[in-house]
Amino acid sequence: MDSWPAATVPELPGRGPDAVIWDTASGGPAVAARGPRAALYACGITPYDATHIGHAATYIAWDLLVRYWRDYGLRVRYAQNVTDVDDPLLERAMRDGQDWRELAQREIDRFRSDMAALRVLPPDHLVGAVEALGEIEELSGVLADRGALYDLDGDTYFSRSADPAFGSVSGYDAATMLALAAERGGDPGRAGKKDPLDALVWLASRPGEPHWGSRFGSGRPGWHVECAAIATRYLGLEFDVQAGGTDLIFPHHELSASHARAAYGNGAAEAVGLAGAAAAADPVFARVYCHAGMVRLGGEKMSKSLGNLVFVSRLRESGTDPMAIRLAILAHHYRQDWDWTDDGLPAAQRRLDRWRAAVKASRASGASGAAVEPALAGGPLDRAGAAVLGRIRERLADDLDAPAALAIVDSWADAVLDDGVSEARSAPLVADAIDALLGVDLGDD
């Protein structure tokens, strides 16, 4: 499916250090990508309701990573799925008396519009589950041929025992896994399963539900195999970062990785003739698993099931500047759980106004003929602007520390507006750094 239009990103001089992010699987920091290429898979939306602030916070986090990688000079491949057929979507369509396809398309369109307004750079591949049915069946067929699947009353399940490394992403104990599987869409209590944590790969058709033909009969795919198939198809057997919210650590990311390992690990990729397999070595799937914290409203996680949502589209319709929304989110470190409050957005708007005023003041100072520092190598850049750029890069390279990067820009703005420090010529470079690295456009409109 089509992605959304990409914002223009200014090119900046030089580059910063390697980006280091927190790896859930190892429980420590890891270099996000070692270059010269970088590959990211971010789990996408299930389009049965509008984009809320929790969605926006997650995708803005990965946008920071993509922007930093590109600024560093890496060639980035970014894939994201859309689960455009699943139980929540079908249930909402039935509740509202609406065709599930029309509901999905409307919300996908709204998501695209919100992401473009927030200046989130689009993935190279935005792939719906329905359009990926061929890839999903192919991966499922490999799992079946390896003896990793079994039939239960017409439904097809993945046997987690087929993957000796199961549990290596989350590190959770069995009791925690069982509780989270029950809470997050699994069916650990279903009778007849070989193991309570075995996951559905293909759901046999039910009356009144969409279904497609496959070697497993008529039905529709499971969620975890969807992402495993899309990620390996568009990014390869091994890629740099698997990203999503902390609510996806288990079971979703655990099982997506497990499906891929069971299919293609331990030399299996060459055995099934997968293109490029000779260059792929264990571990299969992501090198780093990165997770964003949850956004709360009134102390509870913002979620569709609870109905405690703040929608990006409604904020935009009310006249809120999308850049203020973005700044309100960037004020929190991506790995934190945090609360959306009535104070956050006005504070972000004040910050945005002050940054824009500082840019104007700095440009006016430069135009008035104020003394400037000697030109730096590569162009007539002042030392103050170059220092701001360097510090922003350092903070983002350290686990995407956006709040610290914002504080650096705040200090620069204070120097321009409050301290009477001459910052002539710094505005163009600082504004470009804010745009390219933080995704915030300081234009007036």
C-alpha positions as a printed NumPy array, in Angstrom:
array([[  0.   ,   0.   ,   0.   ],
       [  1.05 ,   3.611,  -0.445],
       [  2.918,   5.349,   2.334],
       [  2.619,   9.105,   2.99 ],
       [  4.623,  11.986,   1.468],
       [  8.07 ,  12.537,   2.938],
       [  9.031,  15.881,   4.406],
       [ 12.112,  17.53 ,   2.952],
       [ 15.084,  16.993,   5.274],
       [ 17.943,  19.519,   5.249],
       [ 21.466,  18.219,   4.811],
       [ 23.811,  19.031,   7.685],
       [ 27.603,  19.318,   7.752],
       [ 29.641,  16.605,   9.442],
       [ 28.191,  13.787,  11.49 ],
       [ 27.863,  12.615,  15.078],
       [ 28.827,   9.408,  16.893],
       [ 27.235,   5.992,  16.334],
       [ 23.677,   5.84 ,  17.621],
       [ 23.345,   3.637,  20.699],
       [ 19.899,   2.454,  21.817],
       [ 18.584,   0.178,  24.549],
       [ 18.252,  -3.467,  23.556],
       [ 15.454,  -5.241,  25.411],
       [ 16.847,  -8.699,  24.632],
       [ 20.28 ,  -8.089,  26.139],
       [ 19.073,  -5.659,  28.777],
       [ 21.705,  -3.106,  27.842],
       [ 22.834,  -0.532,  25.284],
       [ 23.715,  -1.573,  21.751],
       [ 24.911,   0.193,  18.62 ],
       [ 21.754,   0.55 ,  16.562],
       [ 23.401,  -0.164,  13.21 ],
       [ 27.   ,  -0.667,  12.178],
       [ 26.585,   0.551,   8.607],
       [ 26.876,   1.315,   5.819],
       [ 23.219,   0.276,   5.771],
       [ 20.589,   0.286,   8.483],
       [ 17.32 ,  -1.637,   8.534],
       [ 14.347,  -1.001,  10.809],
       [ 11.089,  -2.872,  11.203],
       [  8.413,  -1.085,  13.23 ],
       [  5.117,  -2.766,  14.025],
       [  2.265,  -0.723,  12.629],
       [ -1.357,  -0.013,  13.419],
       [ -4.479,  -2.117,  13.427],
       [ -6.714,   0.411,  11.671],
       [ -9.959,   0.33 ,  13.598],
       [ -9.717,   3.776,  15.212],
       [ -7.904,   7.055,  14.708],
       [ -4.25 ,   7.7  ,  15.518],
       [ -3.874,   8.58 ,  19.197],
       [ -0.995,  10.196,  21.086],
       [  0.367,   6.796,  22.112],
       [  0.726,   5.841,  18.444],
       [  2.289,   9.194,  17.636],
       [  4.828,   8.895,  20.451],
       [  5.936,   5.474,  19.259],
       [  6.376,   6.446,  15.613],
       [  8.086,   9.728,  16.49 ],
       [ 10.626,   7.71 ,  18.502],
       [ 11.517,   5.59 ,  15.475],
       [ 11.48 ,   8.703,  13.322],
       [ 14.282,  10.101,  15.495],
       [ 16.293,   6.957,  14.842],
       [ 15.693,   7.058,  11.089],
       [ 16.613,  10.756,  10.969],
       [ 19.779,  10.186,  12.944],
       [ 20.825,   7.241,  10.784],
       [ 20.319,   9.259,   7.616],
       [ 22.185,  12.228,   9.052],
       [ 25.014,   9.812,   9.909],
       [ 25.142,   8.813,   6.256],
       [ 23.604,   5.342,   6.45 ],
       [ 21.385,   3.969,   3.699],
       [ 18.187,   3.214,   5.557],
       [ 15.562,   0.594,   4.767],
       [ 12.418,   0.969,   6.857],
       [  9.444,  -1.392,   6.772],
       [  6.179,  -1.154,   8.687],
       [  3.103,  -3.338,   8.585],
       [ -0.591,  -2.525,   8.824],
       [ -2.708,  -5.279,  10.35 ],
       [ -5.678,  -4.622,   8.099],
       [ -7.518,  -7.817,   9.015],
       [ -7.763,  -8.873,  12.652],
       [-10.309,  -9.461,  15.392],
       [-10.418,  -5.87 ,  16.776],
       [-11.03 ,  -4.448,  13.309],
       [-13.765,  -6.975,  12.521],
       [-15.408,  -6.447,  15.909],
       [-15.46 ,  -2.655,  15.477],
       [-16.858,  -2.94 ,  11.957],
       [-19.618,  -5.246,  13.187],
       [-20.41 ,  -2.965,  16.125],
       [-20.757,   0.033,  13.824],
       [-22.52 ,  -1.806,  11.001],
       [-19.708,  -0.961,   8.606],
       [-17.782,  -2.899,   6.01 ],
       [-14.437,  -3.835,   7.554],
       [-12.549,  -2.832,   4.411],
       [-14.043,   0.653,   4.416],
       [-13.284,   1.09 ,   8.118],
       [ -9.69 ,   0.   ,   7.61 ],
       [ -9.173,   2.271,   4.609],
       [-10.621,   5.298,   6.391],
       [ -8.358,   4.862,   9.4  ],
       [ -5.286,   4.097,   7.295],
       [ -5.897,   7.343,   5.403],
       [ -6.239,   9.229,   8.677],
       [ -3.059,   7.648,  10.007],
       [ -1.171,   8.708,   6.88 ],
       [ -2.454,  12.254,   7.227],
       [ -1.492,  12.438,  10.907],
       [  2.005,  11.066,  10.276],
       [  2.605,  13.525,   7.447],
       [  1.414,  16.437,   9.597],
       [  3.762,  15.37 ,  12.401],
       [  6.607,  15.154,   9.86 ],
       [  7.274,  11.496,  10.578],
       [  9.35 ,  10.2  ,   7.693],
       [  7.47 ,   7.416,   5.89 ],
       [  8.662,   3.816,   5.745],
       [ 10.042,   2.599,   2.467],
       [  7.558,  -0.272,   2.669],
       [  4.129,   0.137,   4.269],
       [  2.632,  -3.317,   3.909],
       [ -0.845,  -4.513,   4.78 ],
       [ -1.493,  -8.033,   6.007],
       [ -3.966,  -8.639,   3.183],
       [ -1.464,  -7.711,   0.477],
       [  1.191,  -9.853,   2.196],
       [ -0.88 , -13.05 ,   2.239],
       [  1.49 , -14.673,  -0.252],
       [  4.537, -13.964,   1.906],
       [  2.692, -15.118,   5.017],
       [  1.703, -18.401,   3.376],
       [  5.266, -18.9  ,   2.151],
       [  6.746, -18.494,   5.631],
       [  4.009, -20.631,   7.138],
       [  4.768, -23.308,   4.549],
       [  8.444, -23.324,   5.539],
       [  7.409, -23.723,   9.182],
       [  5.106, -26.567,   8.241],
       [  7.818, -28.296,   6.232],
       [ 10.117, -28.067,   9.243],
       [  7.516, -29.67 ,  11.492],
       [  6.91 , -26.484,  13.495],
       [  3.129, -26.339,  12.896],
       [  0.203, -28.53 ,  13.864],
       [ -3.526, -28.637,  13.272],
       [ -6.122, -28.07 ,  15.972],
       [ -9.722, -28.406,  14.821],
       [ -8.857, -26.832,  11.468],
       [ -6.763, -23.994,  12.908],
       [ -2.994, -24.078,  12.473],
       [ -0.664, -23.424,  15.396],
       [  3.05 , -22.771,  15.778],
       [  4.757, -25.017,  18.283],
       [  7.027, -22.861,  20.381],
       [  9.145, -25.916,  21.175],
       [ 10.378, -25.713,  17.566],
       [ 12.506, -22.743,  18.591],
       [ 15.112, -23.504,  21.283],
       [ 15.704, -19.751,  21.701],
       [ 12.069, -18.994,  22.564],
       [ 12.017, -16.469,  25.408],
       [ 15.281, -14.776,  24.475],
       [ 13.654, -11.486,  23.453],
       [ 11.606, -10.836,  26.589],
       [ 13.499, -12.865,  29.16 ],
       [ 10.187, -13.39 ,  30.981],
       [  9.439, -16.409,  33.124],
       [  6.666, -18.849,  32.226],
       [  4.092, -17.343,  34.593],
       [  4.593, -13.857,  33.176],
       [  4.376, -15.163,  29.635],
       [  1.111, -16.953,  30.342],
       [ -0.434, -13.888,  31.953],
       [  0.598, -11.586,  29.118],
       [ -0.495, -14.031,  26.425],
       [ -3.984, -14.105,  27.932],
       [ -4.061, -10.314,  28.262],
       [ -2.719,  -9.506,  24.791],
       [ -4.708, -11.549,  22.329],
       [ -3.384, -15.049,  22.888],
       [ -5.393, -18.136,  23.825],
       [ -3.28 , -20.003,  26.4  ],
       [ -6.373, -21.68 ,  27.815],
       [ -7.524, -23.307,  24.595],
       [ -7.939, -27.04 ,  25.019],
       [ -5.921, -29.293,  22.769],
       [ -2.883, -27.07 ,  22.315],
       [  0.449, -28.793,  22.772],
       [  1.677, -25.857,  24.845],
       [ -0.377, -22.946,  26.228],
       [  2.034, -20.479,  24.577],
       [  1.748, -21.961,  21.087],
       [  0.544, -19.254,  18.69 ],
       [ -2.074, -19.21 ,  15.966],
       [ -0.601, -19.051,  12.471],
       [ -3.731, -19.624,  10.367],
       [ -7.312, -19.26 ,  11.6  ],
       [ -9.807, -21.406,   9.729],
       [-12.663, -19.425,   8.209],
       [-15.574, -18.525,  10.485],
       [-19.078, -17.61 ,   9.321],
       [-19.349, -13.98 ,   8.306],
       [-15.594, -13.317,   8.507],
       [-13.182, -12.596,   5.641],
       [-11.151, -15.553,   4.456],
       [ -8.677, -16.548,   1.771],
       [ -7.515, -19.851,   0.39 ],
       [ -4.159, -21.346,   1.36 ],
       [ -2.416, -24.694,   1.746],
       [ -3.827, -24.669,   5.293],
       [ -7.403, -24.298,   4.069],
       [ -9.655, -21.279,   3.858],
       [ -9.06 , -18.673,   6.565],
       [ -6.877, -15.729,   7.572],
       [ -3.424, -15.272,   9.088],
       [ -2.325, -14.863,  12.664],
       [ -0.687, -11.664,  13.855],
       [  2.82 , -12.821,  14.75 ],
       [  3.481, -14.652,  11.504],
       [  2.342, -11.543,   9.623],
       [  5.197,  -9.421,  10.975],
       [  7.734, -12.238,  10.681],
       [  6.862, -12.677,   7.01 ],
       [  6.844,  -8.975,   6.133],
       [ 10.072,  -8.216,   7.992],
       [ 12.058, -11.058,   6.429],
       [ 10.619, -10.358,   2.978],
       [ 11.487,  -6.649,   2.901],
       [ 14.526,  -6.453,   5.195],
       [ 16.138,  -9.873,   4.936],
       [ 16.753, -12.683,   7.375],
       [ 18.791, -10.493,   9.698],
       [ 18.22 ,  -6.776,  10.178],
       [ 19.2  ,  -4.131,  12.683],
       [ 16.243,  -3.084,  14.801],
       [ 12.777,  -4.437,  15.616],
       [ 10.806,  -1.613,  17.205],
       [  7.472,  -1.197,  18.944],
       [  5.827,  -0.348,  22.224],
       [  6.642,  -2.22 ,  25.417],
       [  3.257,  -3.918,  25.144],
       [  4.613,  -5.771,  22.104],
       [  7.616,  -7.361,  23.834],
       [  5.512, -10.392,  24.649],
       [  3.91 , -12.174,  22.977],
       [  4.222, -10.339,  19.676],
       [  7.927,  -9.651,  19.278],
       [  8.867, -12.847,  21.041],
       [  6.784, -14.933,  18.686],
       [  7.567, -13.043,  15.479],
       [ 11.26 , -13.636,  16.111],
       [ 10.56 , -17.229,  17.103],
       [  8.683, -17.911,  13.852],
       [ 11.594, -16.548,  11.821],
       [ 14.199, -18.509,  13.774],
       [ 12.248, -21.748,  13.512],
       [ 11.873, -21.254,   9.767],
       [ 15.292, -19.952,   8.813],
       [ 17.674, -20.536,  11.719],
       [ 20.354, -23.185,  12.144],
       [ 21.068, -23.399,   8.431],
       [ 17.432, -23.875,   7.482],
       [ 17.423, -20.868,   5.165],
       [ 19.853, -22.478,   2.734],
       [ 17.965, -25.743,   2.965],
       [ 14.768, -24.125,   1.71 ],
       [ 16.609, -22.163,  -0.986],
       [ 15.867, -18.684,   0.329],
       [ 17.621, -15.978,  -1.681],
       [ 20.644, -14.56 ,   0.091],
       [ 20.675, -17.315,   2.659],
       [ 24.358, -18.077,   2.284],
       [ 25.239, -14.675,   3.703],
       [ 22.834, -15.007,   6.612],
       [ 24.01 , -16.501,   9.874],
       [ 22.316, -16.984,  13.199],
       [ 20.845, -15.094,  14.874],
       [ 17.958, -14.7  ,  12.482],
       [ 15.668, -11.663,  12.67 ],
       [ 16.602,  -8.486,  14.593],
       [ 19.962,  -7.773,  16.206],
       [ 18.378,  -5.215,  18.543],
       [ 14.875,  -5.045,  20.031],
       [ 13.895,  -1.508,  20.974],
       [ 10.704,  -0.585,  22.846],
       [  8.908,   2.65 ,  23.599],
       [  7.079,   3.322,  26.846],
       [  3.338,   3.719,  27.21 ],
       [  1.471,   7.021,  27.212],
       [ -1.095,   7.292,  29.989],
       [ -4.16 ,   9.462,  30.481],
       [ -5.356,   9.846,  34.055],
       [ -2.786,   7.318,  35.217],
       [ -3.914,   4.538,  32.852],
       [ -2.292,   3.408,  29.62 ],
       [ -3.856,   5.155,  26.645],
       [ -5.548,   2.399,  24.653],
       [ -8.475,   1.771,  22.374],
       [ -9.869,  -0.913,  24.634],
       [-10.111,   1.536,  27.548],
       [-11.356,   4.368,  25.352],
       [ -9.119,   6.934,  27.091],
       [ -7.658,   8.358,  23.921],
       [ -6.389,  11.725,  22.753],
       [ -6.557,  11.71 ,  18.972],
       [ -3.992,  13.502,  16.848],
       [ -6.577,  14.3  ,  14.187],
       [ -8.874,  15.99 ,  16.697],
       [ -6.034,  18.099,  18.068],
       [ -5.192,  19.154,  14.532],
       [ -8.831,  19.916,  13.752],
       [ -8.988,  22.139,  16.824],
       [ -6.182,  24.278,  15.394],
       [ -3.261,  22.832,  17.346],
       [  0.046,  23.227,  15.546],
       [  1.337,  19.718,  14.717],
       [  4.83 ,  20.891,  15.665],
       [  3.563,  21.645,  19.172],
       [  2.158,  18.103,  19.357],
       [  5.523,  16.749,  18.266],
       [  7.375,  18.855,  20.845],
       [  4.974,  17.776,  23.594],
       [  5.915,  14.183,  22.805],
       [  9.651,  14.846,  22.43 ],
       [  9.696,  16.348,  25.931],
       [  9.582,  12.743,  27.221],
       [ 12.248,  10.112,  26.694],
       [ 10.903,   7.424,  24.394],
       [ 11.507,   4.592,  26.904],
       [  9.561,   6.307,  29.679],
       [  5.946,   5.697,  30.566],
       [  4.414,   9.151,  30.884],
       [  1.127,  11.001,  31.285],
       [ -0.526,  13.238,  28.733],
       [ -1.781,  16.218,  30.723],
       [ -3.564,  19.486,  30.056],
       [ -0.33 ,  21.366,  30.735],
       [  1.881,  19.543,  28.252],
       [  0.539,  20.983,  25.016],
       [  0.524,  24.669,  26.081],
       [  4.075,  24.258,  27.364],
       [  5.106,  22.762,  24.018],
       [  3.472,  25.647,  22.151],
       [  5.369,  28.159,  24.293],
       [  8.624,  26.338,  23.537],
       [  7.825,  26.318,  19.827],
       [  7.004,  30.04 ,  19.853],
       [ 10.231,  30.829,  21.688],
       [ 12.348,  28.79 ,  19.263],
       [ 10.723,  30.519,  16.307],
       [ 11.278,  33.928,  17.905],
       [ 14.943,  33.07 ,  18.51 ],
       [ 15.421,  32.071,  14.884],
       [ 13.936,  35.364,  13.749],
       [ 16.041,  37.346,  16.191],
       [ 19.23 ,  35.56 ,  15.214],
       [ 18.566,  36.089,  11.525],
       [ 17.867,  39.755,  12.161],
       [ 21.138,  40.032,  14.08 ],
       [ 23.057,  38.463,  11.223],
       [ 21.378,  40.727,   8.676],
       [ 22.241,  43.836,  10.699],
       [ 25.93 ,  43.292,  10.18 ],
       [ 26.828,  42.027,  13.629],
       [ 30.291,  40.551,  13.982],
       [ 30.495,  36.82 ,  13.311],
       [ 33.035,  34.113,  13.964],
       [ 35.37 ,  33.08 ,  11.142],
       [ 33.877,  30.602,   8.669],
       [ 34.193,  26.956,   9.593],
       [ 35.434,  24.322,   7.179],
       [ 32.792,  23.503,   4.609],
       [ 30.993,  26.837,   4.602],
       [ 30.281,  30.111,   6.431],
       [ 28.966,  28.509,   9.604],
       [ 29.284,  30.232,  12.953],
       [ 30.769,  28.406,  15.902],
       [ 27.685,  28.793,  18.079],
       [ 25.447,  27.057,  15.549],
       [ 27.958,  24.278,  14.95 ],
       [ 28.214,  23.711,  18.7  ],
       [ 24.422,  23.403,  18.993],
       [ 24.369,  20.9  ,  16.135],
       [ 27.128,  18.839,  17.717],
       [ 25.436,  18.699,  21.11 ],
       [ 22.069,  17.714,  19.612],
       [ 23.762,  14.876,  17.77 ],
       [ 25.496,  13.707,  20.939],
       [ 22.242,  13.579,  22.887],
       [ 20.311,  11.73 ,  20.174],
       [ 23.17 ,   9.258,  19.747],
       [ 22.77 ,   8.41 ,  23.439],
       [ 19.569,   6.352,  23.298],
       [ 17.577,   9.023,  21.448],
       [ 17.62 ,  11.438,  24.382],
       [ 15.191,  13.948,  22.908],
       [ 14.483,  15.837,  26.186],
       [ 18.183,  16.645,  26.523],
       [ 18.297,  17.74 ,  22.876],
       [ 15.354,  20.064,  23.478],
       [ 17.175,  21.565,  26.466],
       [ 20.166,  22.351,  24.229],
       [ 17.935,  24.283,  21.843],
       [ 16.288,  26.016,  24.809],
       [ 19.711,  27.229,  25.971],
       [ 20.496,  28.532,  22.515],
       [ 17.168,  30.355,  22.36 ],
       [ 17.809,  31.86 ,  25.802],
       [ 21.184,  33.129,  24.625],
       [ 19.563,  34.785,  21.626],
       [ 16.515,  36.265,  23.351],
       [ 17.513,  36.855,  26.978],
       [ 21.244,  37.173,  27.409],
       [ 22.046,  39.582,  24.641],
       [ 24.646,  37.201,  23.238],
       [ 25.32 ,  37.765,  19.569],
       [ 24.331,  34.615,  17.686],
       [ 24.616,  36.062,  14.197],
       [ 24.42 ,  33.463,  11.444],
       [ 23.534,  30.663,  13.867],
       [ 19.847,  30.619,  12.962],
       [ 20.063,  28.839,   9.59 ],
       [ 22.196,  25.998,  10.912],
       [ 20.294,  25.634,  14.178],
       [ 16.939,  25.699,  12.38 ],
       [ 18.173,  23.069,   9.927],
       [ 19.456,  20.898,  12.795],
       [ 16.107,  21.125,  14.571],
       [ 14.34 ,  20.247,  11.347],
       [ 16.632,  17.407,  10.198],
       [ 17.245,  15.724,  13.554],
       [ 14.188,  16.549,  15.682],
       [ 11.683,  16.802,  12.843],
       [ 10.386,  20.188,  13.982],
       [  9.77 ,  22.795,  11.298],
       [ 10.303,  26.304,  12.644],
       [  8.613,  27.981,   9.71 ],
       [  5.824,  30.423,  10.497],
       [  3.075,  28.453,   8.758]])
